[in-house]
Amino acid sequence: MTITYEYGDNLYINVTNQCPNACDFCLRNNSMGSLYADNLWYEGAEPTKEEILADLKKRDLNSYAEIVFCGYGEPACRWDDMLWLAARLKEMGNYTLRVNTNGLADCITGRNAAPEMHGLLDIVSISLNAPTAEKYDAVCHSKYGPEAFNAMLHFTAEAVKNVPHVVMTVVSTMPAEDIEACRKLCENAGAKFRVREYISE
């Protein structure tokens, strides 16, 4: 199973295949891994946090610009394990740690999760993907329903208080007016804004 994989100058950690969303544009709809690794789907049980750490220790971690919690699922679905790993990595070296997330950690954990990242994560990249709760629900199909949108915005605002670099992203295929509306939401939250290219495979 592919636990860690390289892409560009970074090392990515395939934390989980679980996700509370089923976004229309998600790469998982079209590929087993392709651009990033041959196969990012776990068959059977997902690796334990100890197994993930053992896999990380096989790598020359100093050779990467960033170590990224990402993979083929939402890292917050294993929030406590992710933070445990981040703590172990910070003990091992001065690595730059990033998480790519849908920002629904509060919904997943049932608590105000963002403050728990303080001192552990350096960059948080949050998928915004829509300017309103209705449009978010229509595109992301979250199991938490339209309430997921405000939960994501709350997580972002809290993340800004606790993590040095917070970015909100949208895909380039969105209508221009929606991208601009998302840009304003991002500014209001105090985060940086990035339009990412749509990847279909």
C-alpha positions in Angstrom: 0.0 0.0 0.0 1.2 3.5 -0.8 1.5 5.4 2.6 3.9 8.1 1.4 4.7 9.4 -2.1 6.7 12.1 -3.7 5.3 14.8 -5.9 7.4 17.8 -7.0 9.7 18.8 -4.1 7.2 17.5 -1.4 6.5 14.3 0.4 2.8 13.4 0.8 1.3 11.3 3.5 -1.7 9.2 2.4 -3.4 9.3 5.8 -6.8 7.9 4.9 -9.2 7.1 2.2 -12.2 8.4 4.2 -13.9 11.6 3.4 -17.3 13.1 4.4 -17.6 14.9 1.0 -18.2 13.6 -2.5 -17.1 16.6 -4.6 -18.0 16.6 -8.3 -14.4 17.6 -9.3 -12.5 15.2 -7.0 -9.6 13.3 -8.6 -10.8 10.2 -6.8 -13.8 10.0 -9.2 -11.5 9.5 -12.2 -8.3 7.7 -11.0 -6.7 5.2 -8.7 -3.8 7.6 -8.2 -2.3 8.4 -11.6 -0.6 11.8 -11.3 0.6 11.2 -7.7 1.1 7.5 -7.3 0.0 4.3 -9.0 -2.6 3.4 -6.4 -3.6 5.4 -3.3 -6.6 3.3 -2.4 -6.2 1.2 0.7 -7.4 -2.4 0.5 -8.5 -3.5 4.0 -7.5 -1.7 7.1 -5.7 1.6 6.8 -2.2 1.9 8.3 -1.9 2.7 12.0 -0.2 5.9 13.0 2.8 3.8 14.0 3.0 2.2 10.6 2.8 5.6 8.9 5.6 6.9 11.1 7.7 3.8 10.3 7.2 4.5 6.6 8.2 8.2 7.1 11.4 7.1 8.8 12.5 5.2 5.7 12.7 8.6 3.8 15.3 11.3 3.8 12.9 13.9 5.2 15.4 16.7 5.0 15.3 16.4 1.2 11.7 17.7 0.9 10.5 21.3 0.9 7.2 20.3 2.7 5.7 17.2 4.2 2.0 17.2 3.4 -0.9 15.4 5.0 -3.1 14.7 2.0 -3.5 11.5 0.0 -6.8 10.0 -1.2 -9.1 11.2 1.6 -9.7 13.9 4.2 -6.9 13.9 6.8 -9.2 15.3 9.4 -11.0 11.9 9.4 -7.9 10.8 11.3 -7.4 14.0 13.1 -5.8 12.7 16.3 -3.5 10.4 14.4 -2.5 13.2 12.1 -1.6 15.5 15.0 0.3 12.7 16.7 2.3 12.2 13.6 2.9 16.0 13.3 4.2 16.0 16.9 6.6 13.1 16.2 7.9 14.8 13.0 8.5 18.1 14.9 10.5 16.1 17.4 12.6 14.6 14.6 13.5 17.8 12.8 12.5 21.3 11.7 10.3 20.2 8.9 7.6 22.3 7.2 4.3 20.5 7.7 1.2 21.2 5.7 -2.3 19.7 5.6 -4.6 19.8 2.6 -8.1 19.7 4.0 -11.8 20.4 3.3 -11.9 22.3 6.6 -14.5 20.1 8.2 -12.4 19.0 11.2 -15.0 20.6 13.6 -17.8 18.5 12.2 -15.6 15.3 12.1 -14.2 15.6 15.6 -17.2 17.3 17.3 -15.0 20.1 18.8 -13.2 23.3 17.9 -10.3 21.6 16.3 -8.1 24.3 14.7 -6.4 25.5 18.0 -5.0 21.9 18.3 -2.8 22.6 15.2 -0.9 25.3 17.1 2.9 24.6 17.0 2.4 21.5 15.0 1.4 22.5 11.5 2.9 25.3 9.5 0.6 25.6 6.5 -3.1 24.7 6.1 -4.7 24.6 2.7 -8.5 24.6 2.8 -10.7 23.8 -0.2 -13.3 26.5 -0.4 -14.9 25.6 -3.8 -18.1 27.6 -3.5 -19.2 31.1 -2.4 -22.4 30.1 -0.7 -23.7 27.2 1.5 -26.2 26.2 -1.2 -23.6 26.0 -4.0 -21.1 24.2 -1.7 -23.7 21.6 -0.9 -24.6 21.2 -4.6 -20.9 20.7 -5.5 -19.4 19.0 -2.5 -22.3 16.8 -1.4 -21.1 16.8 2.2 -22.7 14.3 4.6 -23.0 17.3 7.0 -25.3 19.1 4.5 -25.4 22.9 4.0 -24.1 23.4 7.6 -20.7 22.2 6.3 -20.0 25.5 4.6 -20.2 27.7 7.8 -18.3 25.0 9.7 -15.5 25.3 7.1 -15.4 29.1 7.4 -15.3 28.9 11.2 -12.4 26.4 11.0 -10.5 28.7 8.6 -10.9 31.7 10.9 -9.7 29.7 13.8 -6.8 28.3 11.8 -5.6 31.8 11.0 -5.2 32.4 14.7 -3.2 29.3 15.2 -1.2 28.4 12.1 1.4 30.7 10.4 0.1 30.2 6.8 -3.5 29.6 5.9 -4.7 29.3 2.3 -8.1 28.8 0.8 -8.4 27.4 -2.7 -10.9 27.0 -5.5 -10.7 25.1 -8.8 -10.1 27.0 -12.0 -13.3 25.6 -13.6 -15.6 27.7 -11.4 -17.4 30.7 -12.9 -15.4 33.9 -12.7 -18.0 35.6 -10.5 -18.0 32.7 -8.0 -14.2 32.8 -7.9 -14.3 36.5 -7.1 -17.0 35.9 -4.4 -14.7 33.2 -2.9 -11.8 35.6 -2.9 -13.8 38.0 -0.8 -14.8 35.3 1.7 -11.1 34.3 1.9 -10.1 37.9 2.6 -12.7 38.2 5.3 -11.4 35.1 7.0 -7.8 36.5 6.9 -6.5 33.7 4.7 -4.6 33.8 1.5 -6.4 32.9 -1.7 -5.3 30.5 -4.6 -7.0 29.3 -7.7 -5.7 25.8 -8.4 -5.9 24.1 -11.8 -8.4 21.4 -12.3 -6.8 17.9 -12.5 -8.9 15.2 -14.1 -6.4 12.3 -13.9 
